[in-house]
């Protein structure tokens, strides 16, 4: 089997791995977007609650109500911190997925390039053999003629 034919299954495998890495990158981007949306929603909700607390405290609130609002806002802040951690983690996953995809793409390109070079080399060899055979046939005709 010629070298380029031996490389073809490797090129195909590398292409499949690159596609899988690209799909994983897409999924990790989707997860990041989802976490960012959840964080944005929770932050907007916290701001709405803080606005309501300010308005309610301007009208006068009892100590118990004020403490209840503050506890609730404190829990919202804790949830926001947790979501920020999830967003950070999702960003790292996107970066890792991007790096993985980039590496797989580079491998595929290198194998594809090697297969192309091998095919070009094989074509040159075939051309040389064909030229030599033509030259030999021409020489035999001259010798016979």
N, C-alpha and C positions, 0 to 999 in steps of 0.2 A: 504494500500500500504506500502511495506517495505521501510525503510529509504533510502536504496541505490537507489531504483527506483525513489524516490522523488528528489534525487540529480542529476539524469541523465540529466534532462532538464537544470539544472543550469550549469552542466559541459559542455553541448553542447553550451549553450549561451556564456559561458566564452571562449570556443574555438573559436567561431565565432568572438567574440570581440577581441581576441588576433590576429586572422588572419586579421581583419580589421586594427588593430593597426600596424601590420607588413606591410600591403600594404601602409598605410600612411607613415610609416618610409621610405619605398622604394621611394615613390613619393617625399618626402622631400629631400632625398639624391640626387635624380635626379635633383631637382630644384637647390640644392647647386652646383652640378657639372656643370650645365648649367651656373649659375652665375659666377662661377670660370673661366670657359672657356671664357665667354664674357669679364671678367676682364683681363685675360691673353692676349686676342686678342687686346684689347684696349691699354694695356700697351706696347705691341710690336709695335703697330701702332704709339704710342706716341714716342717711341724710334727711329723708322724709321724717323719720322718727325723731331725729334731733330737732328738726324744725317744729314738729308738733310739741315737743317738750318745751322748747323756748316759748311758743305761743301760750301753752298751758301755764307755764310758770309766770308769764306776764299777767295772766288773769288770776293767778294765785292757786297754788297747789298745797295740799297737805304734805307733811313730812313723809308719811307712808307712801303716798302716790309718787312723790319725787324720788324716793329710794327705789321704788318699783321700776320706774322709768330708767333710773341709772343702772340698776342691775340688768335690765333688759338690754340697754345700750352696751353695757360691758360684755354681755354674752354675744351680742352682734359683733363687737370688735374682736373677740376671740375667734369667732367663726371667720371673720375677714382675714385674720392672721393665718388661720389654717388654710383658707383658700389661696392666699398669696403663696403659701408653701407649695400647694398643689400646682399653681401656675408656674412657679420656679421649676418644679420637678418636670412638668410638661415641656417647658422650654428646653431643659437639658435633654429630654427624650427626643425632641425635634432635632436638636443639634447632633445628638448621637446618631439618629436615623439619617440625617443629612450626610454625616461623615461616612456612615456605612454605605449609603447609596453611592457617594462619590468614589469610594474605594472599589465597589463592584463595577461601576461604570469604567473606572480606569483599567481594571483587570480585563473587562470585556474589550475595551479599545485596544489594549496591548495584544491580546490574543488575536483579535481581528486583524490588526496590523501585521502580526507575525504570519498569519495565514495568507494574507495578501502578498507579503514578501515571498513566501514560499511558493505561491502560485506563479508569481512573476518569474522567480528563479526557474521553476519547472518549465514554464513556457519558453524561456530563453534556451534552456537545455534542449527542449524539443526542436526549437528552431535551428539550433546548431547541428543536431543530429540530422534533421531533414536537409539542411544545407550541405552537410558532408555527404549524405547519400546522393543528393542531386549532383554534387561535384564528381563523386565516384562514377555515377551512371554516365555523366558527360564524358569523363575520361575514358571509360570503357568503350563508348561509342567512337571516340576519336581513335583509340587504339585499334578497334576492330575495322574502322572505316578506312 
